Amino acid sequence: MFEFIKGFGLAFVPIFVAVDAIGILPLYMGLTEGAERQLRNRILRQAMITALVLAIGFTFLGKAIFELIGVSVADFKVAGGVVLFIIATIDIVSSRRFTREVTTLGAVPLGTPLIVGPATLTMSLILVGVYGLWETLAAVVVNVFLAGLVFLSADFLTRVLGAAGSRAVSKVAALILAAIAVMMIRKGLPEVFGFLAAGR
């Protein structure tokens, strides 16, 4: 039991940094800006379920699946970045909320690639080999639930900011989302070209 707790604690910190729930909070507020509380709760449940299913499934089968279909983590970074950039761009330039028309907002982009994205998935694969499967799995699950608890504070922050403040946060969050998208693509492309150069 002591070894499990030790492994869990050591795996928890890097996963916590990779998930970055506090950093994602403004993005969650921006994406759900103007939504009714019931809708926000539904989006949050969808995001949590998506993140948990993806994280648990990837921890067990991620490496084998990626190898089977020939997809690398770098491919995942680029694809996730492109999706995020499209959503962020439309949110910035349009007066209508693109995300409000998407019934899968909780799954994409919140569940993945924001809560559980390339950084979390890559980290989980690495930590399984270092600290063990169950220790890493427990660390991932606890961090996803912590992210959900952090997002629950968005209701309070939205009331404090008011309509104008929430709208301002929404636009800033869209810019941050676009920057994250560019970062994911920037980090993924060299790896993709590296694989191509190696003939993989």
BAFI-3210 file (N, C-alpha, C; in Angstrom, 3 decimals, decimal comma, padded with zeros to 6 digits):
// residues 200
n [1|2|3|4|5|6|7|8|9|10|11|12|13|14|15|16|17|18|19|20|21|22|23|24|25|26|27|28|29|30|31|32|33|34|35|36|37|38|39|40|41|42|43|44|45|46|47|48|49|50|51|52|53|54|55|56|57|58|59|60|61|62|63|64|65|66|67|68|69|70|71|72|73|74|75|76|77|78|79|80|81|82|83|84|85|86|87|88|89|90|91|92|93|94|95|96|97|98|99|100|101|102|103|104|105|106|107|108|109|110|111|112|113|114|115|116|117|118|119|120|121|122|123|124|125|126|127|128|129|130|131|132|133|134|135|136|137|138|139|140|141|142|143|144|145|146|147|148|149|150|151|152|153|154|155|156|157|158|159|160|161|162|163|164|165|166|167|168|169|170|171|172|173|174|175|176|177|178|179|180|181|182|183|184|185|186|187|188|189|190|191|192|193|194|195|196|197|198|199|200]
n.u [000,828|001,947|003,829|002,143|000,807|002,991|003,848|001,537|001,491|003,840|003,217|001,013|001,665|003,035|000,911|-001,062|000,062|000,060|-002,701|-003,676|-005,903|-006,643|-005,582|-007,140|-009,626|-010,482|-010,904|-012,952|-014,956|-015,166|-016,014|-018,484|-019,870|-022,711|-024,445|-027,176|-027,459|-028,215|-027,535|-024,772|-024,056|-024,689|-022,875|-020,499|-020,694|-020,598|-018,038|-016,464|-017,053|-016,143|-013,397|-012,608|-013,181|-011,534|-008,998|-008,719|-009,057|-006,936|-004,723|-004,686|-004,745|-003,639|-000,986|-000,845|-003,054|-002,414|-000,106|-001,234|-003,010|-001,318|-000,990|000,551|001,518|002,262|000,728|-001,748|-001,439|-001,265|-003,748|-005,554|-004,785|-005,515|-008,332|-008,956|-008,027|-009,741|-012,231|-011,629|-011,031|-013,477|-015,044|-013,832|-014,132|-016,813|-020,118|-021,999|-022,254|-020,353|-019,796|-022,068|-023,842|-022,993|-023,535|-021,805|-019,973|-018,990|-017,588|-015,733|-014,288|-013,663|-013,575|-011,637|-009,334|-008,660|-008,998|-008,091|-005,561|-002,935|-000,634|-001,344|-001,998|000,410|002,072|000,860|001,409|004,191|004,490|003,276|005,167|007,088|006,041|004,015|000,966|-001,566|-001,103|-000,606|-003,017|-004,831|-003,887|-004,463|-007,291|-008,080|-007,106|-008,690|-011,203|-010,649|-010,346|-012,999|-014,155|-012,882|-013,970|-016,579|-016,520|-016,818|-019,412|-019,763|-017,760|-018,716|-021,068|-019,937|-018,442|-020,364|-022,445|-021,033|-018,356|-018,080|-018,345|-016,069|-014,088|-014,659|-013,805|-011,074|-010,377|-010,828|-008,753|-006,579|-007,091|-006,684|-003,947|-002,967|-003,682|-002,023|000,434|000,254|000,181|002,622|004,431|003,784|004,180|007,061|007,712|006,088|007,200|009,686|009,161|008,381|010,727|012,248|011,112|008,871]
n.v [-001,213|001,237|001,626|001,974|004,376|006,101|005,934|006,912|009,553|010,598|010,386|012,000|014,771|015,547|014,899|016,620|019,086|018,751|018,515|021,006|022,445|024,905|026,746|026,177|027,004|029,774|029,338|027,463|029,064|030,955|029,423|028,530|030,796|032,780|030,641|028,789|027,677|024,984|023,976|024,414|022,663|020,241|020,289|020,211|017,693|016,075|016,713|015,730|012,977|012,307|012,989|011,215|008,653|008,683|009,108|006,878|004,746|005,282|005,058|002,324|001,198|002,923|003,099|000,698|000,970|003,305|002,404|000,362|001,628|003,369|005,976|008,763|010,443|012,963|013,406|013,550|015,887|017,840|017,530|018,075|020,707|022,026|021,751|023,191|025,731|026,462|026,614|028,655|030,819|031,298|031,986|034,394|036,165|036,108|037,279|035,621|032,792|030,216|027,841|027,468|026,260|023,753|020,538|018,824|020,126|019,675|017,314|017,808|020,926|020,583|018,144|016,718|018,332|019,754|019,204|016,486|016,090|015,982|016,404|015,347|012,711|011,794|012,064|010,239|007,816|007,736|007,757|005,385|003,470|004,208|004,520|002,668|001,001|001,159|003,117|005,360|005,500|006,056|008,591|010,069|009,897|011,153|013,733|014,527|014,665|016,703|018,796|019,051|019,981|022,449|023,732|023,997|026,267|028,248|029,222|030,906|032,834|033,870|035,152|037,148|038,619|039,495|040,231|041,768|041,493|038,716|038,383|039,692|038,060|035,828|036,553|037,014|034,469|033,051|034,029|033,044|030,349|030,086|030,624|028,439|026,442|027,026|026,569|023,794|022,806|023,788|022,362|019,791|019,481|019,461|016,961|015,257|015,605|014,658|011,945|011,295|011,776|009,807|007,697|006,499]
n.w [000,000|000,809|-001,230|-003,389|-002,696|-002,646|-005,337|-006,558|-005,554|-006,687|-009,386|-009,528|-009,481|-012,015|-013,761|-012,835|-013,538|-016,317|-016,937|-015,996|-014,762|-013,566|-015,338|-017,536|-016,770|-017,437|-020,165|-020,181|-019,040|-021,059|-023,274|-022,394|-021,982|-021,364|-021,384|-019,973|-016,532|-016,286|-018,794|-018,740|-016,704|-017,932|-020,050|-018,586|-017,345|-019,617|-020,518|-018,407|-018,461|-021,038|-020,797|-018,732|-019,826|-022,110|-020,920|-019,180|-020,986|-022,740|-021,074|-020,589|-023,206|-025,062|-026,278|-027,745|-029,474|-030,944|-032,252|-033,746|-035,582|-036,737|-035,842|-034,349|-031,266|-031,977|-034,306|-033,079|-031,590|-033,651|-034,982|-032,864|-032,330|-034,720|-034,674|-032,304|-033,072|-035,173|-033,821|-031,954|-033,657|-035,008|-032,803|-032,099|-034,321|-034,972|-034,257|-033,304|-031,173|-031,919|-030,530|-029,052|-030,682|-030,963|-029,991|-028,859|-027,301|-024,701|-025,037|-027,167|-027,487|-024,761|-023,071|-024,507|-026,636|-024,273|-021,347|-021,183|-023,086|-025,617|-023,983|-021,441|-022,149|-023,265|-021,024|-019,287|-020,539|-020,273|-017,467|-016,669|-017,274|-015,448|-012,772|-012,578|-013,653|-012,195|-010,273|-011,881|-013,291|-011,201|-010,461|-012,766|-012,905|-010,472|-010,955|-013,126|-011,900|-010,085|-011,876|-012,718|-010,325|-010,115|-012,348|-011,528|-009,994|-011,800|-012,073|-009,850|-010,391|-012,789|-011,957|-010,378|-012,247|-014,067|-016,997|-018,960|-018,129|-018,299|-021,007|-021,903|-020,796|-022,296|-024,917|-024,498|-023,649|-026,003|-027,579|-026,104|-026,426|-029,181|-029,238|-027,756|-029,525|-031,728|-030,502|-029,995|-032,620|-033,536|-031,935|-032,672|-035,473|-036,146|-035,021|-036,513|-039,093|-038,480|-038,063|-040,670|-042,067|-041,021|-042,186|-041,134]
ca.u [000,000|002,833|004,420|001,089|000,612|004,182|003,782|000,429|001,907|004,842|002,559|-000,031|002,151|003,161|-000,413|-001,718|000,626|-000,368|-004,135|-003,707|-007,321|-006,776|-005,315|-008,236|-010,859|-010,980|-011,376|-014,267|-015,873|-015,384|-016,774|-019,854|-020,381|-024,093|-025,260|-027,915|-026,759|-028,511|-026,738|-023,368|-023,893|-024,689|-021,595|-019,454|-020,807|-020,116|-016,585|-015,877|-017,187|-015,228|-012,024|-012,351|-013,161|-010,334|-007,804|-008,636|-008,825|-005,605|-003,744|-004,617|-004,596|-003,199|000,205|-001,166|-003,972|-001,664|000,760|-002,078|-003,565|-000,258|-001,121|001,496|001,094|002,460|-000,474|-002,819|-001,192|-001,605|-005,201|-006,194|-004,496|-006,328|-009,721|-009,027|-007,822|-010,974|-013,235|-011,217|-011,137|-014,889|-015,508|-013,268|-014,591|-018,260|-020,954|-022,759|-021,414|-020,234|-019,825|-023,405|-024,586|-022,376|-024,048|-020,711|-018,989|-018,360|-016,631|-014,704|-012,881|-013,401|-013,096|-010,386|-008,004|-008,305|-008,761|-007,196|-005,002|-001,667|000,304|-001,792|-001,901|001,829|002,579|000,341|002,170|005,526|004,421|002,930|006,426|007,938|005,431|003,067|-000,324|-002,653|-000,734|-000,801|-004,450|-005,449|-003,481|-005,196|-008,707|-008,215|-006,884|-009,871|-012,247|-010,248|-010,670|-014,435|-014,416|-012,429|-014,929|-017,796|-016,366|-017,097|-020,710|-019,520|-016,984|-019,586|-021,943|-019,120|-018,018|-021,502|-022,546|-019,949|-017,112|-018,066|-018,106|-014,663|-013,336|-014,895|-012,958|-009,689|-010,217|-010,730|-007,384|-005,697|-007,356|-005,991|-002,511|-002,713|-003,788|-000,793|001,508|000,128|000,584|004,063|005,170|003,477|004,683|008,438|007,716|005,520|008,211|010,757|008,736|008,397|012,127|012,763|010,439|007,850]
ca.v [000,000|002,403|001,814|002,517|005,784|006,822|006,032|007,812|010,923|011,011|010,512|013,021|016,127|015,826|014,860|017,869|020,142|018,513|018,840|022,466|022,809|026,337|027,461|025,928|027,604|030,881|028,803|026,889|030,192|031,569|028,527|028,371|032,144|033,028|029,429|028,585|026,809|023,590|023,620|024,347|021,421|019,146|020,364|019,764|016,228|015,506|016,885|014,825|011,600|012,177|013,009|009,992|007,501|008,784|008,941|005,494|003,892|005,513|004,526|000,885|000,721|003,980|002,789|-000,374|001,492|004,208|001,599|-000,434|002,447|004,187|007,370|009,125|011,531|014,180|013,549|013,969|017,289|018,676|017,464|018,821|022,129|022,536|021,851|024,312|026,998|026,768|027,044|029,943|031,847|031,614|032,696|035,747|037,030|036,036|037,819|034,491|031,833|028,955|026,709|027,276|025,436|022,432|019,746|018,029|021,041|019,063|016,299|018,531|020,734|020,570|016,843|016,584|018,137|020,685|018,530|015,375|016,330|015,304|016,459|014,394|011,355|011,447|011,926|009,002|006,704|007,743|007,445|003,968|002,736|004,629|004,308|001,567|001,247|001,559|004,391|006,402|005,580|006,754|009,995|010,687|009,992|012,185|015,039|014,866|015,092|018,017|019,756|019,277|020,831|023,803|024,310|024,348|027,635|029,193|029,849|032,023|033,859|034,490|036,085|038,279|039,410|040,055|039,936|042,414|040,853|037,366|038,496|040,048|036,834|034,948|036,950|036,761|033,022|032,613|034,340|032,073|029,071|030,126|030,520|027,048|025,671|027,252|025,890|022,361|022,542|024,077|021,263|018,536|019,394|018,941|015,541|014,563|015,615|013,773|010,576|011,126|011,698|008,496|006,679|005,798]
ca.w [000,000|000,857|-002,554|-004,256|-002,334|-003,092|-006,798|-006,880|-005,272|-007,672|-010,692|-009,447|-009,754|-013,447|-014,395|-012,430|-014,385|-017,705|-017,056|-015,824|-014,619|-013,276|-016,580|-018,479|-016,256|-018,279|-021,442|-019,893|-018,870|-022,361|-024,141|-021,882|-021,691|-021,756|-021,306|-018,734|-015,588|-016,593|-019,959|-018,315|-015,957|-018,899|-020,755|-017,664|-017,215|-020,867|-020,547|-017,425|-018,957|-022,177|-020,306|-017,976|-020,742|-022,935|-020,086|-018,718|-022,153|-023,293|-020,129|-020,787|-024,586|-025,960|-027,064|-028,690|-030,494|-031,808|-033,099|-034,643|-036,664|-037,302|-035,414|-033,302|-030,390|-032,763|-035,143|-032,176|-031,279|-034,813|-035,193|-031,776|-032,534|-035,830|-034,189|-031,370|-033,775|-035,910|-032,837|-031,401|-034,694|-035,218|-031,608|-032,079|-035,417|-035,160|-033,181|-032,786|-030,482|-032,645|-029,608|-028,509|-031,616|-030,983|-028,878|-028,308|-026,720|-023,547|-025,496|-027,926|-027,120|-023,325|-022,617|-025,229|-026,069|-023,200|-020,074|-021,489|-024,404|-025,905|-022,857|-020,415|-022,685|-023,357|-019,667|-018,700|-021,120|-019,672|-016,040|-016,499|-017,269|-014,331|-011,454|-012,605|-014,301|-011,302|-009,665|-012,892|-013,562|-010,078|-010,534|-013,874|-012,537|-009,443|-011,579|-013,940|-010,962|-009,584|-012,935|-012,627|-009,153|-010,464|-013,295|-010,805|-009,485|-012,888|-011,813|-008,936|-011,088|-013,784|-011,240|-009,935|-013,406|-014,767|-018,424|-019,713|-017,737|-018,841|-022,453|-022,064|-020,532|-023,435|-026,038|-024,111|-023,639|-027,394|-028,013|-025,447|-027,071|-030,464|-028,959|-027,379|-030,760|-032,489|-029,770|-030,226|-034,000|-033,622|-031,322|-033,339|-036,852|-036,241|-034,706|-037,679|-040,154|-038,034|-038,355|-042,122|-042,488|-040,590|-042,981|-040,346]
c.u [000,865|003,434|003,409|000,894|001,791|004,160|002,685|000,838|002,896|004,232|001,561|000,466|002,324|001,825|-001,182|-001,238|000,134|-001,835|-004,347|-005,147|-007,511|-006,535|-006,441|-009,513|-011,347|-011,503|-012,758|-015,308|-016,189|-016,255|-018,228|-020,502|-021,802|-025,001|-025,983|-027,190|-026,991|-027,686|-025,265|-023,103|-023,845|-023,371|-020,465|-019,495|-020,255|-018,593|-015,900|-015,904|-016,207|-013,785|-011,683|-012,242|-011,885|-009,077|-007,629|-008,322|-007,423|-004,518|-003,564|-004,161|-003,959|-002,043|-000,096|-002,052|-003,238|-000,767|-000,048|-002,562|-002,537|-000,347|-000,138|000,893|001,246|001,266|-001,633|-002,672|-001,647|-003,111|-005,949|-005,983|-005,340|-007,776|-009,884|-008,907|-009,073|-012,042|-012,903|-011,393|-012,578|-015,454|-015,039|-013,945|-016,102|-018,988|-021,831|-021,805|-021,443|-020,412|-021,217|-024,233|-024,055|-022,815|-022,958|-019,625|-018,270|-017,315|-015,442|-015,105|-012,622|-012,829|-011,740|-010,393|-007,650|-008,025|-007,774|-006,737|-003,686|-000,700|-000,054|-001,637|-000,448|002,415|002,112|001,099|003,548|005,471|004,031|004,203|007,304|007,347|004,409|001,717|-001,350|-002,357|-000,996|-002,280|-005,165|-005,130|-004,250|-006,658|-008,925|-008,041|-008,054|-011,005|-011,917|-010,557|-012,162|-014,802|-013,995|-013,440|-016,239|-017,723|-016,667|-018,429|-020,538|-018,780|-017,826|-020,522|-021,168|-018,784|-019,187|-021,453|-021,368|-018,605|-016,987|-017,768|-016,640|-013,774|-013,463|-013,967|-011,484|-009,415|-010,081|-009,327|-006,383|-005,844|-006,645|-004,487|-002,128|-002,741|-002,511|000,378|001,469|000,580|002,092|004,890|004,956|004,119|006,133|008,526|007,161|006,538|009,407|010,427|008,797|009,825|012,746|012,110|009,403|006,460]
c.v [001,267|002,694|002,408|004,003|006,626|007,014|006,980|009,269|011,441|011,196|011,666|014,385|016,402|015,786|016,136|019,028|019,994|018,876|020,349|022,979|024,302|027,161|027,317|026,640|028,796|030,406|028,177|027,997|030,832|030,720|028,382|029,716|032,315|031,819|029,364|027,589|025,339|023,101|023,500|023,054|020,215|019,100|019,839|018,253|015,542|015,575|015,904|013,382|011,356|012,075|011,703|008,780|007,510|008,505|007,497|004,551|004,032|004,966|003,022|000,515|001,718|003,617|001,739|000,128|002,394|003,433|000,827|000,388|003,404|005,657|007,633|010,208|012,873|014,442|014,072|015,445|018,189|018,697|018,251|020,306|022,743|022,739|023,049|025,649|027,415|027,302|028,431|031,064|032,266|032,372|034,145|036,648|037,063|036,636|036,729|033,491|030,503|027,765|026,446|026,363|024,006|021,637|018,918|018,909|020,424|018,035|016,946|019,992|020,574|019,231|016,506|017,584|019,057|019,975|017,378|015,529|015,601|015,287|015,423|012,957|010,899|011,196|010,619|007,788|006,590|007,249|006,002|003,138|003,053|004,218|003,176|001,980|001,818|002,884|005,550|006,599|006,342|008,243|010,728|010,905|011,095|013,573|015,464|015,338|016,449|019,100|020,078|020,177|022,273|024,478|024,692|025,762|028,678|029,897|031,074|033,159|034,595|035,501|037,329|039,203|040,117|039,756|040,504|041,755|039,452|037,377|038,830|038,829|035,872|035,263|036,692|035,254|032,473|032,878|033,353|030,704|028,991|029,967|029,092|026,157|025,799|026,524|024,382|021,986|022,720|022,936|019,944|018,388|018,911|017,447|014,729|014,479|014,740|012,317|010,292|010,967|010,360|007,343|005,889|006,182]
c.w [000,000|-000,512|-003,526|-003,983|-002,804|-004,604|-007,250|-006,686|-006,294|-009,061|-010,712|-009,909|-011,254|-014,187|-014,078|-013,301|-015,825|-017,903|-016,952|-015,731|-014,379|-014,537|-017,597|-018,049|-017,083|-019,630|-021,276|-019,751|-020,210|-023,265|-023,695|-021,568|-022,228|-021,662|-019,965|-017,841|-015,903|-017,780|-019,587|-017,550|-016,890|-019,669|-019,875|-017,479|-018,456|-020,953|-019,610|-017,917|-020,099|-021,703|-019,578|-018,894|-021,568|-022,116|-019,646|-019,878|-022,706|-022,379|-020,325|-022,204|-025,552|-026,859|-028,128|-029,816|-031,470|-032,765|-034,135|-035,833|-037,258|-036,966|-034,280|-032,414|-031,115|-033,675|-034,307|-031,823|-032,419|-035,035|-034,119|-031,920|-033,624|-035,394|-033,258|-032,089|-034,545|-034,962|-032,314|-032,415|-034,918|-034,027|-031,600|-033,101|-035,575|-033,974|-032,574|-032,187|-031,216|-031,702|-029,058|-029,408|-031,678|-029,758|-028,216|-027,698|-025,532|-023,945|-026,192|-027,982|-025,628|-022,835|-023,205|-026,374|-024,898|-021,877|-020,258|-022,928|-024,599|-024,726|-021,790|-020,894|-022,774|-021,972|-019,039|-019,243|-020,480|-018,226|-015,765|-016,420|-016,078|-012,987|-011,418|-013,169|-013,339|-010,598|-010,623|-013,187|-012,460|-010,116|-011,630|-013,485|-011,500|-010,046|-012,458|-013,036|-010,348|-010,608|-012,913|-011,469|-009,426|-011,389|-012,613|-010,238|-010,549|-012,674|-010,914|-009,637|-012,126|-013,138|-010,807|-011,109|-014,089|-016,252|-019,212|-019,396|-018,300|-020,332|-022,733|-021,845|-021,704|-024,592|-025,734|-024,134|-025,053|-027,944|-027,399|-026,102|-028,417|-030,269|-028,568|-028,622|-031,590|-031,833|-030,014|-031,631|-034,157|-033,040|-032,062|-034,704|-036,939|-035,960|-035,880|-038,795|-039,782|-038,311|-039,854|-042,624|-042,126|-041,339|-042,241|-040,792]
res [m|f|e|f|i|k|g|f|g|l|a|f|v|p|i|f|v|a|v|d|a|i|g|i|l|p|l|y|m|g|l|t|e|g|a|e|r|q|l|r|n|r|i|l|r|q|a|m|i|t|a|l|v|l|a|i|g|f|t|f|l|g|k|a|i|f|e|l|i|g|v|s|v|a|d|f|k|v|a|g|g|v|v|l|f|i|i|a|t|i|d|i|v|s|s|r|r|f|t|r|e|v|t|t|l|g|a|v|p|l|g|t|p|l|i|v|g|p|a|t|l|t|m|s|l|i|l|v|g|v|y|g|l|w|e|t|l|a|a|v|v|v|n|v|f|l|a|g|l|v|f|l|s|a|d|f|l|t|r|v|l|g|a|a|g|s|r|a|v|s|k|v|a|a|l|i|l|a|a|i|a|v|m|m|i|r|k|g|l|p|e|v|f|g|f|l|a|a|g|r]
***
